[in-house]
């Protein structure tokens, strides 16, 4: 139960579990019976408290309601209805690149910026639906070379640090003093890099499907690890590359995605994109898989993604984002992670949370990678609802 003093009360239930905010949590992950939450001020975390591991294993709502052990304060978990932007624009960020941006929701609301995945994935109208349009001023933009930004699929002047600078340029262009940052998959990578570069501009973080762009993560998904789970999809991805080039599939695809022959680029882009789309959901989603047949989308998605992976995210070290957690430790953060995420396996969310125990880790037990899976989407909406109390 959540009282007016924002205290979290846990009540014991049977089978060695505790019920907290409508979630059934193993006692090994239990919080103390009373944990003060945070004051409603920017980036304000009570650092006098010892760091506390906040791990929520999400079960179905029916299990929670049947226990009848305690009352819960219900927050919205369903997506908001579709909305249209009230303003769109193009921002020139370099001699080469322009970015598409849009705003929706409440023009006077609390600003939140949505960082899409890929890199190279671009934004979609459905991305607006994670946020309360009466509370949030919702900012979406397409990163360099992606979506409606130009030039399409361009790799020149396209690095993590260019994108970090772009986010700042957009914030200044929109005259936003500070904002909440929301990002999943590659968007979580970029959200961490941006927040560590500009912690004073971030009021809160909601992260999903954590990707730290470490070598072991790239090797898992693109060099054969995930093939253990999706061998059928893997063979199609692998077989585009001759056997004598399979020592590094990322490098082999890099050569093809940067070929002088456009059809060679398209063929590699389709295969690369299809592999990711076939593995992004716990239950493969046909509509998602069909995106691979869109040559314009696939070329930006595969070419830019591969470019970042070949260049190790443009980070100075493999553990850069973990090494710099201290810069953002004070920022209220929720991490939503699918237990069976094949694209960005849970080890990365786990490693991030261990380095940052003040963050709130929510493990969705019946989900993979996609933000559009029901359990993931519900927890992302819930996290944004929860954040409103701290930034309102």
C-alpha positions as CSV (number, residue, x, y, z in Angstrom):
1,X,0.0,0.0,0.0
2,X,1.2,3.5,-0.8
3,X,0.3,6.1,1.8
4,X,0.3,9.9,1.6
5,X,3.9,9.9,2.8
6,X,5.0,7.9,-0.2
7,X,6.1,4.9,1.9
8,X,6.2,1.4,0.6
9,X,4.6,-1.2,2.9
10,X,5.2,-4.9,2.2
11,X,2.9,-7.6,3.5
12,X,4.0,-11.2,3.7
13,X,2.0,-13.8,1.7
14,X,2.3,-17.5,1.4
15,X,4.9,-19.5,-0.6
16,X,7.7,-17.3,0.7
17,X,6.8,-14.2,-1.4
18,X,6.0,-10.6,-0.6
19,X,3.4,-8.4,-2.3
20,X,4.7,-4.9,-3.2
21,X,2.8,-2.4,-5.2
22,X,0.7,-5.2,-6.8
23,X,3.8,-7.3,-7.7
24,X,4.8,-10.7,-6.3
25,X,8.5,-10.6,-5.4
26,X,10.6,-13.4,-4.0
27,X,11.8,-12.7,-0.5
28,X,15.4,-12.9,-1.6
29,X,14.7,-9.6,-3.5
30,X,12.6,-8.0,-0.8
31,X,13.0,-4.4,0.2
32,X,12.9,-3.4,3.9
33,X,9.4,-2.9,5.2
34,X,9.5,0.8,4.8
35,X,11.6,2.5,2.2
36,X,11.3,6.3,1.8
37,X,10.7,7.4,-1.7
38,X,12.0,10.6,-3.2
39,X,11.1,14.3,-2.8
40,X,9.4,15.9,-5.8
41,X,12.5,17.9,-6.9
42,X,14.8,17.5,-9.8
43,X,17.2,14.6,-9.6
44,X,16.7,14.4,-5.8
45,X,17.6,11.1,-4.3
46,X,18.1,10.6,-0.5
47,X,21.8,9.7,-0.6
48,X,21.9,9.3,3.1
49,X,20.2,6.0,2.7
50,X,22.3,2.9,1.9
51,X,22.0,1.7,-1.7
52,X,19.1,-0.7,-2.0
53,X,18.6,-3.4,-4.7
54,X,15.1,-2.9,-6.1
55,X,14.3,-5.9,-8.3
56,X,10.7,-6.6,-9.2
57,X,9.8,-9.9,-11.0
58,X,6.6,-9.2,-12.8
59,X,3.9,-11.8,-12.6
60,X,0.4,-11.6,-14.2
61,X,-2.1,-9.3,-12.6
62,X,-4.5,-12.2,-11.9
63,X,-1.9,-13.9,-9.6
64,X,-1.6,-10.6,-7.6
65,X,-5.4,-10.0,-7.3
66,X,-6.1,-13.6,-6.2
67,X,-3.7,-13.4,-3.3
68,X,-5.9,-10.8,-1.6
69,X,-3.0,-10.1,0.8
70,X,-3.0,-6.3,0.6
71,X,-4.5,-3.3,-1.1
72,X,-2.5,-1.7,-3.9
73,X,-2.5,1.7,-5.5
74,X,-3.3,1.1,-9.2
75,X,-1.4,3.1,-11.8
76,X,-2.2,2.9,-15.5
77,X,-0.5,0.1,-17.4
78,X,-2.2,0.4,-20.8
79,X,-1.0,2.4,-23.7
80,X,-2.6,5.8,-24.2
81,X,-4.8,6.3,-27.3
82,X,-3.1,7.3,-30.6
83,X,-2.4,11.1,-30.9
84,X,-1.0,13.3,-33.6
85,X,1.9,15.8,-33.2
86,X,0.9,19.5,-32.6
87,X,4.3,20.6,-34.1
88,X,6.9,19.1,-36.4
89,X,10.2,20.4,-37.7
90,X,13.6,19.8,-39.3
91,X,16.8,20.8,-37.4
92,X,20.1,21.1,-39.2
93,X,22.7,19.7,-36.9
94,X,25.8,19.7,-39.2
95,X,26.8,20.6,-42.8
96,X,25.6,17.1,-43.8
97,X,22.8,16.1,-41.4
98,X,19.2,17.3,-40.7
99,X,16.9,15.7,-38.1
100,X,13.2,15.3,-38.2
101,X,11.5,16.1,-34.8
102,X,8.0,16.3,-33.5
103,X,6.1,17.3,-30.4
104,X,2.8,15.9,-29.1
105,X,0.8,15.9,-25.9
106,X,0.7,18.9,-23.6
107,X,2.8,21.9,-24.9
108,X,3.1,23.1,-21.2
109,X,3.7,19.6,-19.8
110,X,6.8,18.0,-18.4
111,X,9.2,17.3,-21.3
112,X,10.3,13.8,-22.2
113,X,12.5,12.8,-25.1
114,X,12.1,9.4,-26.8
115,X,15.3,7.8,-28.0
116,X,14.6,5.1,-30.6
117,X,16.5,1.8,-31.1
118,X,18.7,0.5,-33.8
119,X,20.7,2.7,-34.2
120,X,18.9,3.4,-37.5
121,X,15.4,2.3,-36.5
122,X,13.7,5.6,-36.6
123,X,10.5,6.6,-34.7
124,X,6.9,5.5,-35.2
125,X,3.5,7.0,-34.2
126,X,3.0,4.3,-31.6
127,X,6.0,5.6,-29.6
128,X,3.9,8.5,-28.4
129,X,1.5,6.2,-26.6
130,X,3.8,5.3,-23.7
131,X,3.2,8.8,-22.2
132,X,0.2,10.6,-20.6
133,X,-0.5,13.3,-23.2
134,X,-2.1,15.6,-20.6
135,X,1.0,15.4,-18.4
136,X,3.9,15.1,-20.8
137,X,5.3,17.2,-23.6
138,X,6.4,14.3,-25.8
139,X,9.4,14.9,-28.0
140,X,10.3,12.3,-30.7
141,X,13.1,12.6,-33.3
142,X,14.8,10.5,-35.9
143,X,18.6,10.0,-35.3
144,X,21.1,10.8,-38.0
145,X,20.4,8.8,-41.2
146,X,17.2,7.2,-39.8
147,X,13.5,7.6,-40.5
148,X,12.7,11.1,-41.9
149,X,16.1,12.5,-41.1
150,X,18.5,13.2,-44.0
151,X,20.7,12.0,-45.8
152,X,19.1,8.6,-45.5
153,X,21.4,5.7,-44.2
154,X,24.4,8.1,-44.2
155,X,27.3,6.9,-42.1
156,X,29.5,10.0,-42.4
157,X,29.6,12.1,-39.2
158,X,27.4,9.5,-37.5
159,X,28.8,8.5,-34.1
160,X,27.4,8.1,-30.6
161,X,28.9,11.4,-29.7
162,X,27.4,13.2,-32.7
163,X,24.0,11.9,-31.5
164,X,24.7,13.0,-27.9
165,X,25.4,16.5,-29.2
166,X,22.3,16.3,-31.4
167,X,20.1,15.6,-28.4
168,X,21.5,18.7,-26.7
169,X,21.0,20.8,-29.8
170,X,17.4,19.7,-30.0
171,X,16.8,20.5,-26.3
172,X,18.2,24.0,-26.8
173,X,16.3,24.5,-30.0
174,X,13.0,23.6,-28.3
175,X,14.0,25.8,-25.3
176,X,13.6,23.0,-22.8
177,X,15.6,23.5,-19.6
178,X,15.7,19.8,-18.6
179,X,13.8,16.6,-19.6
180,X,13.0,13.0,-18.8
181,X,14.8,10.6,-21.1
182,X,13.2,7.4,-22.3
183,X,15.1,4.8,-24.4
184,X,15.0,1.1,-25.3
185,X,17.6,-1.3,-26.8
186,X,20.1,1.0,-28.6
187,X,18.0,3.9,-27.2
188,X,19.0,2.7,-23.7
189,X,22.7,2.9,-24.8
190,X,22.2,6.4,-26.1
191,X,20.2,7.5,-23.0
192,X,23.0,6.4,-20.8
193,X,25.7,8.1,-22.9
194,X,23.7,11.3,-23.1
195,X,22.8,11.3,-19.3
196,X,26.4,10.7,-18.4
197,X,27.5,13.6,-20.6
198,X,24.7,16.0,-19.4
199,X,23.4,14.7,-16.0
200,X,22.2,18.1,-15.0
201,X,19.7,18.1,-17.9
202,X,18.0,14.8,-17.0
203,X,15.0,14.6,-14.6
204,X,14.6,10.9,-14.8
205,X,15.4,7.8,-16.9
206,X,13.1,5.0,-18.2
207,X,15.2,2.3,-19.9
208,X,14.2,-0.9,-21.6
209,X,16.1,-3.9,-23.1
210,X,19.5,-2.8,-21.9
211,X,22.3,-2.8,-24.4
212,X,25.7,-1.7,-23.3
213,X,27.4,-2.4,-26.7
214,X,30.0,-4.7,-25.2
215,X,31.8,-7.2,-27.3
216,X,30.2,-10.1,-25.6
217,X,26.7,-8.7,-26.4
218,X,27.6,-8.3,-30.1
219,X,29.1,-11.8,-30.2
220,X,26.1,-13.3,-28.6
221,X,23.6,-11.9,-31.1
222,X,25.7,-11.7,-34.4
223,X,28.3,-14.4,-34.0
224,X,26.3,-17.4,-33.1
225,X,25.2,-17.3,-29.5
226,X,21.5,-16.6,-30.2
227,X,21.6,-19.3,-32.9
228,X,21.1,-21.8,-30.1
229,X,17.6,-20.4,-29.6
230,X,16.7,-19.5,-33.1
231,X,18.6,-21.9,-35.3
232,X,16.1,-21.7,-38.1
233,X,16.3,-17.9,-38.4
234,X,20.0,-17.9,-37.8
235,X,20.8,-20.2,-40.9
236,X,19.2,-17.6,-43.2
237,X,21.3,-14.8,-41.7
238,X,24.5,-16.9,-41.7
239,X,24.1,-18.4,-45.2
240,X,24.2,-15.1,-47.0
241,X,27.9,-15.1,-46.1
242,X,30.3,-17.7,-47.7
243,X,31.9,-20.1,-45.3
244,X,35.4,-18.6,-45.8
245,X,34.1,-15.2,-44.4
246,X,32.2,-16.5,-41.4
247,X,35.0,-15.8,-38.9
248,X,33.3,-12.5,-38.3
249,X,29.8,-12.1,-39.6
250,X,29.7,-8.5,-38.5
251,X,32.7,-7.7,-40.7
252,X,31.4,-9.7,-43.6
253,X,28.0,-7.9,-43.5
254,X,29.9,-4.6,-43.1
255,X,31.6,-5.2,-46.5
256,X,28.3,-5.9,-48.2
257,X,26.4,-3.1,-46.5
258,X,29.0,-0.7,-47.9
259,X,29.3,-2.3,-51.3
260,X,29.4,-0.2,-54.4
261,X,26.5,-2.3,-55.7
262,X,23.2,-1.1,-54.3
263,X,21.5,-4.5,-54.7
264,X,24.3,-6.1,-52.7
265,X,23.6,-3.6,-50.0
266,X,19.8,-4.3,-50.1
267,X,20.3,-8.0,-49.9
268,X,22.5,-7.8,-46.9
269,X,20.2,-5.2,-45.3
270,X,17.2,-7.5,-45.7
271,X,19.0,-10.5,-44.2
272,X,20.4,-8.5,-41.2
273,X,17.1,-6.8,-40.5
274,X,15.1,-10.0,-40.8
275,X,17.3,-11.8,-38.3
276,X,16.7,-9.1,-35.7
277,X,12.9,-8.8,-36.4
278,X,12.5,-12.6,-36.1
279,X,14.1,-12.7,-32.7
280,X,12.7,-9.5,-31.2
281,X,9.5,-11.0,-29.7
282,X,9.0,-13.9,-27.4
283,X,6.5,-15.2,-29.9
284,X,7.7,-14.1,-33.4
285,X,5.5,-11.3,-34.8
286,X,4.8,-11.5,-38.5
287,X,4.1,-7.7,-38.9
288,X,7.4,-7.0,-37.3
289,X,9.2,-9.5,-39.6
290,X,7.7,-7.8,-42.7
291,X,9.7,-4.7,-41.9
292,X,12.7,-6.5,-43.4
293,X,11.1,-6.4,-46.8
294,X,11.0,-2.6,-46.8
295,X,14.4,-1.8,-48.5
296,X,14.4,1.9,-47.3
297,X,13.9,0.9,-43.7
298,X,16.2,-2.1,-43.8
299,X,19.1,-0.2,-45.4
300,X,19.2,2.5,-42.7
301,X,18.5,0.0,-39.9
302,X,21.2,-2.5,-41.0
303,X,23.8,-0.2,-42.3
304,X,23.8,2.2,-39.4
305,X,23.6,-0.6,-36.8
306,X,26.5,-2.5,-38.3
307,X,28.5,0.8,-38.6
308,X,28.2,1.3,-34.8
309,X,29.0,-2.3,-34.0
310,X,32.1,-2.4,-36.1
311,X,33.2,0.7,-34.4
312,X,32.4,-0.6,-30.9
313,X,29.9,2.1,-30.3
314,X,32.6,4.7,-30.5
315,X,33.2,4.2,-26.8
316,X,36.8,4.4,-25.4
317,X,36.4,1.1,-23.6
318,X,34.2,-2.0,-23.5
319,X,32.8,-1.1,-20.1
320,X,32.5,2.6,-20.6
321,X,28.8,3.0,-19.7
322,X,29.2,0.8,-16.5
323,X,32.4,2.7,-15.5
324,X,30.5,6.0,-15.6
325,X,27.4,5.1,-13.6
326,X,28.6,7.4,-10.8
327,X,27.8,10.4,-12.9
328,X,24.1,9.5,-13.0
329,X,23.6,7.5,-9.8
330,X,21.4,10.3,-8.3
331,X,18.9,10.2,-11.2
332,X,15.7,8.3,-10.6
333,X,15.8,5.4,-13.0
334,X,13.6,2.5,-13.9
335,X,14.9,-0.4,-16.0
336,X,12.4,-2.7,-17.7
337,X,13.8,-6.0,-19.0
338,X,12.2,-9.0,-20.7
339,X,13.4,-12.2,-19.0
340,X,13.7,-13.9,-22.5
341,X,15.2,-11.1,-24.4
342,X,17.4,-12.7,-27.1
343,X,18.5,-9.5,-28.8
344,X,19.7,-7.8,-25.6
345,X,19.9,-10.6,-23.1
346,X,19.2,-9.9,-19.4
347,X,22.8,-10.2,-18.4
348,X,23.3,-6.5,-19.4
349,X,20.4,-5.2,-17.4
350,X,21.6,-7.3,-14.5
351,X,25.2,-5.9,-14.8
352,X,23.8,-2.4,-15.0
353,X,21.6,-2.8,-11.9
354,X,24.5,-4.4,-9.9
355,X,26.6,-1.4,-10.7
356,X,23.7,0.9,-10.0
357,X,21.6,-0.7,-7.2
358,X,19.7,2.6,-6.7
359,X,17.9,1.9,-10.0
360,X,14.6,0.0,-10.1
361,X,14.9,-3.2,-12.1
362,X,11.6,-4.7,-13.4
363,X,12.0,-8.2,-14.9
364,X,9.1,-9.1,-17.1
365,X,8.8,-12.9,-16.9
366,X,6.8,-13.5,-20.0
367,X,8.5,-11.2,-22.6
368,X,11.4,-10.9,-25.0
369,X,12.9,-7.7,-26.4
370,X,10.2,-5.6,-28.1
371,X,8.6,-2.6,-26.4
372,X,5.4,-3.6,-28.0
373,X,5.0,-6.9,-26.1
374,X,2.1,-6.6,-23.7
375,X,4.2,-7.1,-20.5
376,X,6.9,-4.7,-21.5
377,X,4.6,-2.0,-22.7
378,X,2.6,-2.2,-19.5
379,X,5.7,-1.7,-17.3
380,X,6.9,1.1,-19.5
381,X,3.6,3.0,-19.1
382,X,3.6,2.2,-15.4
383,X,7.2,3.6,-15.1
384,X,6.2,6.8,-16.8
385,X,3.1,7.1,-14.5
386,X,5.4,6.5,-11.5
387,X,7.8,9.2,-12.7
388,X,5.1,11.8,-12.7
389,X,5.1,12.0,-8.9
390,X,8.8,13.0,-8.9
391,X,8.8,15.6,-11.7
392,X,5.3,17.0,-11.4
